[in-house]
Amino acid sequence: MTERIDISSITPEGYRKVINLDGYAGQNVENPLRDLVNLRASQLNGCTFCVDMHSVDLQAAGVPLRKIFSVITWRESAWFTAREKIALELTEEITRIQGGVPDELWDRAHAEFGERGLADLVLAISTINVWNRIAISTRMLPPELEPALS
């Protein structure tokens, strides 16, 4: 599989806008929570590029590998805090979006993150979904796979 197009070269202004939104999310949603959310959305969407990136980022930040591996089973895992579980549940609902976010979950997320924190989290979840759609549709490959497939 090869990359179809390089959007960053073809539409640099549009690509920079997505980068700017991602930068905003990075400044306003704490890590490792943001990378956990990014990893979970990327798993749900099947985005190899982003699963690789956020797994590596979590590992580099000192998150135990067992916790990273457990993101896919976060509901049953003791590795995650209540705050992380609410964020991961919200991530799943926003990523799948069918029927919207249940009021009960929204209320729990609002109680945990506050109005501004919840708004920033929604933007972060939405942003990773944009990145997933860019990476999947253009067939972006993780950096270390590119030379092996050339």
PASEBA-1860 file (N, C-alpha, C; in nm, 3 decimals):
! residues 150
1> MTERIDIS> 0.084/-0.118/0.000/0.000/0.000/0.000/0.089/0.124/0.000 ~ 0.055/0.219/-0.084/0.131/0.343/-0.089/0.037/0.461/-0.062 ~ 0.098/0.568/-0.015/0.020/0.688/0.014/-0.036/0.744/-0.116 ~ -0.163/0.784/-0.114/-0.230/0.833/-0.234/-0.189/0.975/-0.269 ~ -0.196/1.064/-0.172/-0.158/1.204/-0.193/-0.100/1.258/-0.064 ~ -0.025/1.363/-0.076/0.030/1.433/0.040/-0.048/1.563/0.056 ~ -0.153/1.558/0.136/-0.240/1.674/0.153/-0.162/1.796/0.202 ~ -0.063/1.774/0.286/0.013/1.888/0.340/0.084/1.966/0.230
9> SITPEGYR> 0.121/1.900/0.121/0.185/1.968/0.008/0.084/2.028/-0.088 ~ -0.027/1.960/-0.106/-0.127/2.003/-0.205/-0.213/2.118/-0.152 ~ -0.251/2.111/-0.025/-0.334/2.216/0.035/-0.273/2.258/0.170 ~ -0.156/2.320/0.165/-0.086/2.352/0.290/-0.167/2.442/0.384 ~ -0.245/2.534/0.331/-0.323/2.623/0.419/-0.428/2.543/0.497 ~ -0.501/2.458/0.429/-0.602/2.376/0.496/-0.539/2.281/0.597 ~ -0.427/2.221/0.559/-0.357/2.128/0.647/-0.309/2.201/0.773 ~ -0.258/2.322/0.756/-0.212/2.402/0.871/-0.327/2.434/0.966
17> KVINLDGY> -0.447/2.453/0.912/-0.564/2.480/0.998/-0.592/2.361/1.089 ~ -0.581/2.241/1.034/-0.601/2.120/1.116/-0.489/2.110/1.220 ~ -0.367/2.139/1.180/-0.254/2.139/1.274/-0.277/2.240/1.385 ~ -0.329/2.357/1.350/-0.356/2.460/1.452/-0.463/2.414/1.550 ~ -0.568/2.351/1.501/-0.671/2.297/1.590/-0.612/2.190/1.680 ~ -0.530/2.105/1.623/-0.464/2.001/1.701/-0.373/2.063/1.807 ~ -0.304/2.170/1.772/-0.219/2.241/1.868/-0.300/2.299/1.983 ~ -0.417/2.354/1.950/-0.506/2.406/2.054/-0.545/2.294/2.150
25> AGQNVENP> -0.586/2.181/2.095/-0.626/2.068/2.178/-0.509/2.022/2.266 ~ -0.391/2.021/2.209/-0.272/1.979/2.283/-0.239/2.072/2.399 ~ -0.273/2.198/2.386/-0.247/2.295/2.493/-0.356/2.295/2.599 ~ -0.473/2.238/2.567/-0.587/2.252/2.657/-0.645/2.123/2.711 ~ -0.594/2.010/2.665/-0.632/1.880/2.722/-0.504/1.813/2.769 ~ -0.499/1.783/2.897/-0.375/1.732/2.957/-0.337/1.594/2.901 ~ -0.208/1.572/2.900/-0.156/1.440/2.866/-0.121/1.367/2.994 ~ -0.135/1.237/2.998/-0.155/1.148/2.883/-0.301/1.131/2.840
33> LRDLVNLR> -0.395/1.201/2.905/-0.536/1.186/2.870/-0.560/1.208/2.720 ~ -0.503/1.312/2.666/-0.524/1.342/2.524/-0.475/1.229/2.435 ~ -0.357/1.175/2.464/-0.307/1.064/2.382/-0.388/0.937/2.401 ~ -0.443/0.915/2.520/-0.531/0.800/2.541/-0.657/0.812/2.456 ~ -0.714/0.932/2.454/-0.832/0.961/2.372/-0.797/0.943/2.224 ~ -0.683/0.997/2.184/-0.640/0.986/2.044/-0.620/0.840/2.004 ~ -0.560/0.763/2.093/-0.538/0.622/2.063/-0.670/0.548/2.051 ~ -0.763/0.573/2.143/-0.891/0.500/2.139/-0.971/0.533/2.013
41> ASQLNGCT> -0.980/0.660/1.978/-1.053/0.697/1.856/-0.986/0.633/1.734 ~ -0.854/0.633/1.733/-0.780/0.576/1.620/-0.800/0.426/1.610 ~ -0.810/0.358/1.724/-0.841/0.215/1.722/-0.979/0.192/1.662 ~ -1.077/0.270/1.708/-1.214/0.253/1.659/-1.223/0.279/1.508 ~ -1.149/0.376/1.461/-1.152/0.411/1.319/-1.060/0.325/1.233 ~ -0.973/0.247/1.296/-0.882/0.161/1.220/-0.771/0.239/1.152 ~ -0.719/0.341/1.219/-0.615/0.426/1.161/-0.477/0.380/1.207 ~ -0.409/0.305/1.123/-0.277/0.252/1.156/-0.178/0.362/1.189
49> FCVDMHSV> -0.175/0.467/1.108/-0.082/0.577/1.130/-0.099/0.636/1.270 ~ -0.224/0.666/1.308/-0.249/0.733/1.436/-0.238/0.638/1.555 ~ -0.276/0.512/1.539/-0.256/0.414/1.646/-0.107/0.404/1.678 ~ -0.026/0.395/1.574/0.118/0.389/1.591/0.169/0.515/1.662 ~ 0.132/0.631/1.611/0.182/0.757/1.665/0.147/0.774/1.813 ~ 0.023/0.752/1.847/-0.019/0.779/1.985/0.027/0.671/2.082 ~ 0.046/0.549/2.034/0.106/0.445/2.119/0.251/0.481/2.151 ~ 0.324/0.525/2.049/0.463/0.566/2.068/0.470/0.687/2.161
57> DLQAAGVP> 0.382/0.785/2.141/0.380/0.904/2.226/0.352/0.868/2.372 ~ 0.257/0.779/2.394/0.226/0.736/2.531/0.345/0.666/2.595 ~ 0.409/0.578/2.519/0.526/0.508/2.571/0.637/0.607/2.603 ~ 0.661/0.703/2.515/0.766/0.804/2.538/0.737/0.889/2.660 ~ 0.609/0.906/2.692/0.570/0.985/2.809/0.577/0.903/2.938 ~ 0.617/0.778/2.927/0.633/0.695/3.046/0.509/0.618/3.088 ~ 0.407/0.615/3.003/0.288/0.536/3.034/0.325/0.389/3.019 ~ 0.292/0.307/3.120/0.328/0.165/3.111/0.267/0.098/2.987
65> LRKIFSVI> 0.346/0.012/2.924/0.297/-0.058/2.806/0.168/-0.134/2.834 ~ 0.156/-0.191/2.951/0.035/-0.266/2.984/-0.088/-0.175/2.981 ~ -0.073/-0.051/3.020/-0.185/0.043/3.013/-0.215/0.077/2.867 ~ -0.111/0.099/2.788/-0.131/0.130/2.646/-0.204/0.014/2.577 ~ -0.160/-0.108/2.604/-0.223/-0.225/2.544/-0.368/-0.239/2.590 ~ -0.399/-0.190/2.709/-0.532/-0.204/2.767/-0.632/-0.098/2.721 ~ -0.588/-0.002/2.642/-0.682/0.102/2.596/-0.802/0.039/2.527 ~ -0.780/-0.065/2.451/-0.889/-0.129/2.378/-0.989/-0.195/2.474
73> TWRESAWF> -0.946/-0.228/2.593/-1.033/-0.292/2.693/-1.047/-0.206/2.818 ~ -1.048/-0.076/2.800/-1.046/0.019/2.911/-1.158/-0.003/3.011 ~ -1.274/-0.048/2.968/-1.388/-0.066/3.060/-1.357/-0.170/3.168 ~ -1.284/-0.273/3.130/-1.255/-0.382/3.224/-1.122/-0.366/3.295 ~ -1.045/-0.266/3.258/-0.909/-0.252/3.307/-0.901/-0.166/3.433 ~ -0.815/-0.207/3.523/-0.790/-0.129/3.646/-0.684/-0.022/3.623 ~ -0.628/-0.014/3.503/-0.523/0.082/3.473/-0.573/0.226/3.463 ~ -0.703/0.245/3.444/-0.755/0.377/3.412/-0.829/0.441/3.528
81> TAREKIAL> -0.808/0.571/3.544/-0.878/0.647/3.647/-1.022/0.670/3.603 ~ -1.105/0.714/3.697/-1.244/0.746/3.664/-1.249/0.856/3.557 ~ -1.162/0.955/3.569/-1.156/1.066/3.472/-1.122/1.013/3.332 ~ -1.022/0.925/3.325/-0.983/0.867/3.197/-1.096/0.784/3.138 ~ -1.166/0.710/3.222/-1.276/0.626/3.173/-1.390/0.711/3.116 ~ -1.420/0.821/3.181/-1.524/0.910/3.127/-1.480/0.964/2.991 ~ -1.354/1.007/2.982/-1.303/1.061/2.855/-1.303/0.954/2.746 ~ -1.267/0.832/2.779/-1.266/0.724/2.679/-1.408/0.687/2.636
89> ELTEEITR> -1.502/0.688/2.730/-1.641/0.661/2.696/-1.695/0.771/2.604 ~ -1.666/0.896/2.637/-1.707/1.007/2.552/-1.643/0.997/2.413 ~ -1.518/0.956/2.409/-1.449/0.937/2.282/-1.522/0.836/2.195 ~ -1.562/0.726/2.254/-1.633/0.624/2.178/-1.766/0.676/2.125 ~ -1.840/0.747/2.208/-1.969/0.799/2.165/-1.956/0.903/2.055 ~ -1.859/0.994/2.068/-1.840/1.098/1.965/-1.786/1.036/1.837 ~ -1.697/0.940/1.848/-1.639/0.877/1.729/-1.744/0.797/1.654 ~ -1.828/0.727/1.726/-1.934/0.647/1.661/-2.056/0.732/1.627
97> IQGGVPDE> -2.080/0.837/1.695/-2.180/0.944/1.685/-2.324/0.905/1.652 ~ -2.356/0.783/1.628/-2.494/0.745/1.597/-2.584/0.774/1.716 ~ -2.679/0.864/1.697/-2.773/0.896/1.803/-2.722/1.001/1.900 ~ -2.601/1.050/1.881/-2.547/1.152/1.969/-2.491/1.096/2.098 ~ -2.455/1.185/2.189/-2.399/1.148/2.319/-2.513/1.142/2.419 ~ -2.529/1.031/2.491/-2.636/1.021/2.590/-2.624/1.129/2.697 ~ -2.738/1.181/2.741/-2.740/1.287/2.843/-2.667/1.245/2.970 ~ -2.685/1.121/3.010/-2.621/1.072/3.133/-2.470/1.079/3.124
105> LWDRAHAE> -2.413/1.041/3.011/-2.269/1.051/2.991/-2.226/1.197/2.984 ~ -2.301/1.278/2.912/-2.268/1.420/2.902/-2.264/1.484/3.041 ~ -2.361/1.451/3.124/-2.367/1.507/3.260/-2.247/1.463/3.343 ~ -2.209/1.335/3.333/-2.090/1.288/3.406/-1.963/1.357/3.356 ~ -1.952/1.372/3.225/-1.834/1.438/3.168/-1.831/1.585/3.210 ~ -1.944/1.650/3.210/-1.951/1.791/3.252/-1.912/1.804/3.399 ~ -1.959/1.713/3.482/-1.925/1.716/3.625/-1.775/1.695/3.646 ~ -1.714/1.610/3.566/-1.571/1.579/3.579/-1.481/1.688/3.521
113> FGERGLAD> -1.515/1.740/3.405/-1.426/1.831/3.333/-1.467/1.977/3.341 ~ -1.590/2.006/3.382/-1.639/2.144/3.380/-1.673/2.184/3.237 ~ -1.735/2.299/3.223/-1.782/2.342/3.092/-1.666/2.363/2.993 ~ -1.566/2.436/3.033/-1.452/2.464/2.944/-1.373/2.337/2.914 ~ -1.348/2.257/3.017/-1.273/2.133/2.997/-1.346/2.037/2.906 ~ -1.477/2.030/2.919/-1.556/1.942/2.833/-1.555/1.993/2.689 ~ -1.568/2.123/2.672/-1.562/2.181/2.537/-1.428/2.150/2.472 ~ -1.319/2.166/2.548/-1.186/2.136/2.493/-1.171/1.987/2.462
121> LVLAISTI> -1.228/1.902/2.545/-1.221/1.758/2.520/-1.298/1.722/2.394 ~ -1.416/1.780/2.375/-1.494/1.756/2.253/-1.414/1.799/2.130 ~ -1.347/1.913/2.138/-1.263/1.958/2.026/-1.148/1.860/2.001 ~ -1.086/1.811/2.108/-0.975/1.715/2.092/-1.023/1.586/2.027 ~ -1.137/1.535/2.072/-1.191/1.411/2.015/-1.228/1.433/1.868 ~ -1.288/1.546/1.839/-1.325/1.577/1.701/-1.202/1.590/1.613 ~ -1.096/1.649/1.666/-0.973/1.669/1.590/-0.908/1.536/1.554 ~ -0.900/1.442/1.648/-0.839/1.314/1.614/-0.922/1.240/1.510
129> NVWNRIAI> -1.052/1.260/1.514/-1.136/1.199/1.411/-1.108/1.260/1.274 ~ -1.081/1.389/1.267/-1.041/1.452/1.141/-0.908/1.391/1.094 ~ -0.811/1.383/1.185/-0.681/1.325/1.148/-0.697/1.181/1.099 ~ -0.780/1.102/1.168/-0.801/0.964/1.125/-0.856/0.957/0.983 ~ -0.949/1.044/0.953/-1.009/1.041/0.821/-0.910/1.086/0.713 ~ -0.824/1.180/0.746/-0.719/1.220/0.652/-0.622/1.104/0.631 ~ -0.575/1.047/0.739/-0.473/0.941/0.729/-0.526/0.816/0.660 ~ -0.648/0.777/0.692/-0.704/0.655/0.632/-0.731/0.676/0.484
137> STRMLPPE> -0.796/0.786/0.449/-0.833/0.806/0.308/-0.712/0.826/0.217 ~ -0.604/0.884/0.269/-0.484/0.905/0.187/-0.382/0.793/0.202 ~ -0.411/0.698/0.291/-0.324/0.583/0.316/-0.189/0.623/0.373 ~ -0.191/0.715/0.469/-0.066/0.753/0.536/-0.010/0.632/0.610 ~ 0.120/0.617/0.604/0.187/0.506/0.670/0.273/0.558/0.785 ~ 0.283/0.480/0.893/0.375/0.519/1.000/0.515/0.535/0.944 ~ 0.593/0.630/0.995/0.726/0.662/0.938/0.818/0.541/0.920 ~ 0.824/0.451/1.017/0.918/0.340/1.006/0.876/0.236/0.905
145> LEPALS> 0.750/0.240/0.857/0.706/0.145/0.756/0.734/0.193/0.614 ~ 0.747/0.322/0.597/0.766/0.376/0.463/0.887/0.317/0.390 ~ 1.007/0.316/0.448/1.122/0.261/0.373/1.107/0.111/0.345 ~ 1.048/0.035/0.436/1.037/-0.109/0.418/0.946/-0.143/0.301 ~ 0.851/-0.056/0.270/0.757/-0.085/0.162/0.799/-0.023/0.029 ~ 0.907/0.052/0.027/0.950/0.117/-0.097/1.017/0.021/-0.190
END
